[in-house]
């Protein structure tokens, strides 16, 4: 058994229990009896990465990382409830962390204020306001949600689609309202939470990858939308610039993103092949998706958050190389870590390819 097989074994053992018990709603408790009683229902994610002690990796070898709502001393647990220290010789590591939720909320809230037009604001300064031409990394949303982030621009590879048509890329829960959207629905920039209304219409929803909420596995929370007539755009992300292709993530990779809420942030990939139960609605813990083969990213030391609500849809980019590696979609309320779809899965399931840096000169 290799480390991937060991991870899959533990995922299959613990995540169905977490799904049925609504683990995404669990919080830490001061009661030892309560903690012990719920020990087997404590796991919300399983990934592959390094083992850490006091913030330092103890080895270059990969281990299975089991993410729990609350760590409990093994001495308090029955053998049946203990997470094994090894599985067929593959070490495990237990990480205490809050479960993740999709980072855009479906119920509408009061409209926010657009960025001030004084003092020549930068793209990032105006990320919650109207921007024309469109760039990535700014507020966007389906007409019936609050706000998420315009991730990047893409072209379709689906047979019969025009190879020249350019689309907006973001999450299903940003552009399609967690499966509730229909092709042709209006997309606003900025999103409704940032003052967007029918006058902010910029695109029509084209297609999305449906999110299964039955406990069956998902890989992608993605959607694309077609520009409305006469909408101008530039193939770049606020602060980051244009993208030069894609790359496969690795544990320890330095990445960055620019999102509607937190702007430009940097992080480190801690887990690959990350399987997680993700809450899709902050107000209803029964609406949960199981996502497999994800990327887990922690904020860099000293930074409060890699992403927060409204940053969903941001393209995660390899730092320095400017290659797309993931599509950001979820994290805990603190934002101290985030979860992204593998970009290869996004491109495959949506049948698209990212617009690359060569298009900059063509459009300019």
Secondary structure, 3 states (H helix, E strand, C coil): CCHHHHHHHHHHHHHHHHHHCCHHHCCCCCCHHHHHHCHHHCEEEEEEECCEECCEECCCCCEEEEEECCCCCHHHCCHHHCCCCEECCEEEEEEECCCEEECCCCCCCCCCCCCCCCCCCCCCCCCCCCCCCEEECCEEEECCCCCEECCEEEEECCCCCCCCCEEEEECHHHHCCCCCCCCCCEEECCCHHHCCCHHHEEEEEEEECCCCCCCCEECCCCEEEEECCCCCEEEEECCCECCCCECCCCCCCEEEEEECCCEEEEEEEEEEEEEEEEECCCCCCCCEEEEEEEEEEEECCCCCCCCCCCCCCCEEEECCCCEEEEEEEEECCCCCEEEEEEHHHHHHHHCEEECCCHHHHHHC
